[in-house]
């Protein structure tokens, strides 16, 4: 009886995976045939089942872009980039889409070492960094063990230095993995979905208008208060927007 239940569960699992794979192929077929609205609906139906992947968001972004829905395209490119920050195709399509929005905001430049550091971190996924951290830590322990039991001075010096190097590498990789995991779980980025919206000085309709943002512009959420979010744009300007005006990445 237990074997029968196990076989049934395995069969259902394979059937579910096969069905999802067919839905993805069907959605891709709609896109290839130029039926972009149908492709959008098909990709979104897959997302409603709980399936999430960079490829799915990327294809959905492309379908939205082809159907002329720029904010939705940018939103899904950003979501794809969260899952695959190293993907050049996603970055290229996102950059091309951002060139077509109304707001052209100057970005506050980071120190070049910080930029290089972040680029290096984003070349690998969170799970991969976690695996690198585990392997490096295990090798560090192994090297330290050799250091403790070795009687050769040169070998002790080499293994001690190697253990320190591997331990530091393990900590850095763990930090990278944790940082990327936080980006996925604590999503502070959002896209403006209103054609235009006034950014206020305070979380109320009576607040002073500071500046105007248009659909497709990316903002970072700093604080939430009732139906209002305090946001920051890439040039460092801050203000308050209604929650209804944005969509979380």
Secondary structure, 3 states (H helix, E strand, C coil): CHHHHHHHHHHHHHHHHHHHHHHHHHHHHHHHCCCHHHHHHHHHHHHHCCCCCHHHHHHHHHHHHHCCCHHHHHHHHHHHHHHCCCCHHHHHHHHHHHCCCCCCCCCCCCCHHHHHHHHHHCCCCHHHHHHHHHHHHHHHHHHHHHHHHCCCHHHHHHHHHHHHHHHHHHHHHHHHHHHHHHHHHCCCEEEECCCEEEEECCCCCCCCEEEEEECCCEEEEEEEECCEEEEECCCCCEEEEEHHHEEEC
